[in-house]
Every structure is written in structure tokens, then in C-alpha cells.
Amino acid sequence: MTQVNNPLHGIKLEDLLTDLVDHYGWEELGSRIDIRCFNHDPSIKSSLKFLRKTQWARDKVEYLYLKMHKLPLPAPRDYDAETKAPKPQRSKEPLPEANAKIWGK
């Protein structure tokens, strides 16, 4: 399967991150993308570990990389809609008789 429309195809995450660090430096990178692995004792290794398991952070890093190289940018993702489950509906059943005395019904 080819990824003709994916400008990141064939670019390793480590190479992408190294390129960003070389271009911006850790301090600027941490101010642009406020994540702990960029702001507190940053390293490529710790950042890769975090980015591989945290999709929203990885998306921000990839977006910045694409922007830096003036490549086509993807549409922003709505992480709240993906992670929020619908609220369960409360039943409209009457209270049991045992609780009727407590609630005055």
C-alpha cells in the first residue's frame, strides 16, 4: 500500500524529532508544544517514548514539522469528541420502598 498523499511517509519519528530540535532547539520546541518531555530534562529518547504512546502530542509534533517544511497540513483533529463517551441515561424508576422513608415519599 503506497501513501502518495502522506508527506510524512518514509520519515522516521526519530529523524523528524531530531530535525525539529536542530531547527528550534529544546527551549523553543517546548514553548511551541508544551509537553513535559520537551521542557524538563529533554532528550530524544524520552521524547520518542512519550510521542509513540500519546497520539495527540505526536500529531502536534508532526504538524509543526510539516509547517516548518511548508508541506501540506492536515485538518485539525477533535480529541475531545474521540475520547468522551456518551453519558449514561439515568433510569426513571421510582425509588424502592426501603428508600421511601429516607426521601419522604
C-alpha positions as MATLAB code, in Angstrom:
seq = 'MTQVNNPLHGIKLEDLLTDLVDHYGWEELGSRIDIRCFNHDPSIKSSLKFLRKTQWARDKVEYLYLKMHKLPLPAPRDYDAETKAPKPQRSKEPLPEANAKIWGK';
ca = [
       0.000    0.000    0.000;
       1.509    3.316   -1.024;
       0.891    6.574    0.787;
       1.145    9.039   -2.066;
      -0.757   11.788   -0.223;
       1.117   11.438    3.078;
       4.034   13.907    3.220;
       5.408   12.100    6.315;
       5.609    8.717    4.598;
       9.099    7.265    4.954;
      10.206    9.730    7.654;
      11.075    8.104   10.966;
       9.763    9.769   14.103;
      13.317    9.990   15.450;
      14.515   11.824   12.312;
      11.524   14.137   12.432;
      12.142   14.993   16.102;
      15.888   15.449   15.576;
      15.174   17.821   12.703;
      12.816   19.874   14.890;
      15.336   20.036   17.753;
      18.113   21.092   15.363;
      15.901   23.806   13.902;
      14.164   25.160   17.032;
      16.162   23.851   19.997;
      14.539   22.273   23.062;
      13.532   25.560   24.687;
      11.675   26.897   21.645;
      10.194   23.474   20.900;
       8.915   23.285   24.486;
       7.323   26.707   24.216;
       5.615   25.809   20.932;
       4.439   22.396   22.154;
       4.068   22.449   25.929;
       4.789   18.870   26.961;
       6.946   17.767   29.863;
       9.421   15.736   27.795;
      10.383   18.938   25.928;
      10.558   21.220   28.975;
      12.072   19.137   31.798;
      15.356   17.342   31.173;
      14.625   16.838   27.456;
      16.145   14.063   25.409;
      15.364   12.392   22.110;
      14.910    9.032   23.844;
      12.375   10.218   26.447;
      10.512   12.288   23.868;
      10.251    9.352   21.451;
       8.913    7.120   24.227;
       6.204    9.672   25.068;
       5.304   10.512   21.471;
       4.938    6.856   20.482;
       2.226    6.307   23.085;
       0.495    9.726   23.063;
      -1.223   10.387   19.751;
      -2.327   13.981   20.420;
       1.268   15.018   21.208;
       2.612   13.177   18.186;
       0.067   14.925   15.969;
       1.252   18.317   17.254;
       4.898   17.426   16.588;
       4.104   16.159   13.087;
       2.034   19.284   12.385;
       4.923   21.543   13.440;
       7.315   19.534   11.247;
       5.010   19.894    8.234;
       4.610   23.607    8.907;
       8.389   24.070    9.260;
       8.974   22.442    5.856;
       5.977   24.206    4.249;
       4.307   20.885    3.426;
       0.519   20.355    3.178;
      -1.101   20.497    6.604;
      -3.747   18.014    7.772;
      -7.109   19.118    9.141;
      -7.076   19.546   12.938;
      -8.462   16.627   14.939;
     -11.029   16.909   17.719;
      -9.651   14.744   20.526;
     -12.485   15.582   22.919;
     -15.073   14.010   20.637;
     -12.942   10.865   20.263;
     -12.255   10.335   23.969;
     -15.566   11.321   25.555;
     -18.102    8.574   25.964;
     -21.791    9.457   25.978;
     -23.264    9.955   29.444;
     -25.327    7.032   30.643;
     -29.027    7.794   30.967;
     -30.484    7.580   34.452;
     -33.495    5.382   34.825;
     -36.809    6.983   35.708;
     -37.816    4.126   38.001;
     -39.426    5.018   41.327;
     -37.351    4.644   44.466;
     -37.604    1.333   46.280;
     -39.874    1.297   49.322;
     -36.806    0.999   51.586;
     -35.658    4.460   50.463;
     -39.137    5.985   50.581;
     -38.816    6.650   54.319;
     -35.466    8.374   53.797;
     -36.630   10.610   50.964;
     -40.074   11.268   52.375;
     -42.113    9.630   49.668;
];
